[in-house]
Amino acid sequence: MARKINSAVVLGGGTMGAGIAALCAQKDNQVLLLDINKEAAEQALDRIINGRPPSLDDPEKAKNITIG
């Protein structure tokens, strides 16, 4: 039987990590985005929200991402 994934932890907020975090958040999963320090994680979240093109179809989905 398949199990639904409800949450994810992403280590590293670089290009790939930020993309994975955005994809998980877009699918309504709770995401913990961890990076070397809080500032780096904050920058990754900013790129997810304000990047061109934005990583999220719905900016409200950014609420699914917690940084650490």
C-alpha positions as semicolon CSV with decimal commas, in nm:
position;residue;x (nm);y (nm);z (nm)
1;M;0,000;0,000;0,000
2;A;0,134;0,344;-0,091
3;R;0,188;0,599;0,184
4;K;0,139;0,972;0,134
5;I;0,436;1,192;0,217
6;N;0,328;1,487;0,432
7;S;0,659;1,649;0,517
8;A;1,017;1,678;0,399
9;V;1,350;1,809;0,520
10;V;1,575;1,965;0,255
11;L;1,943;2,007;0,337
12;G;2,091;2,301;0,149
13;G;1,911;2,591;-0,013
14;G;2,116;2,618;-0,329
15;T;1,962;2,594;-0,673
16;M;1,867;2,229;-0,642
17;G;1,766;2,235;-0,273
18;A;1,548;2,544;-0,319
19;G;1,381;2,381;-0,618
20;I;1,309;2,062;-0,425
21;A;1,173;2,262;-0,130
22;A;0,948;2,464;-0,363
23;L;0,816;2,153;-0,538
24;C;0,734;1,984;-0,207
25;A;0,566;2,299;-0,072
26;Q;0,367;2,339;-0,395
27;K;0,225;1,989;-0,334
28;D;0,107;2,093;0,018
29;N;0,386;1,919;0,208
30;Q;0,538;2,083;0,515
31;V;0,904;2,155;0,439
32;L;1,194;2,225;0,673
33;L;1,468;2,397;0,471
34;L;1,807;2,376;0,643
35;D;2,127;2,546;0,535
36;I;2,471;2,622;0,677
37;N;2,325;2,918;0,868
38;K;1,989;3,090;0,904
39;E;2,086;3,375;0,668
40;A;2,158;3,130;0,386
41;A;1,822;2,959;0,444
42;E;1,645;3,299;0,444
43;Q;1,813;3,385;0,112
44;A;1,698;3,054;-0,035
45;L;1,339;3,121;0,073
46;D;1,361;3,469;-0,079
47;R;1,477;3,318;-0,410
48;I;1,189;3,069;-0,400
49;I;0,933;3,347;-0,350
50;N;1,082;3,632;-0,554
51;G;1,286;3,454;-0,822
52;R;1,218;3,514;-1,189
53;P;1,039;3,300;-1,278
54;P;0,903;3,230;-0,929
55;S;0,940;2,873;-0,805
56;L;0,586;2,862;-0,666
57;D;0,270;2,885;-0,876
58;D;0,085;3,008;-0,565
59;P;0,287;3,240;-0,337
60;E;0,067;3,132;-0,044
61;K;0,238;2,791;-0,061
62;A;0,551;2,957;0,083
63;K;0,377;2,920;0,420
64;N;0,452;2,548;0,390
65;I;0,827;2,619;0,417
66;T;1,000;2,666;0,752
67;I;1,365;2,762;0,759
68;G;1,621;2,650;1,010
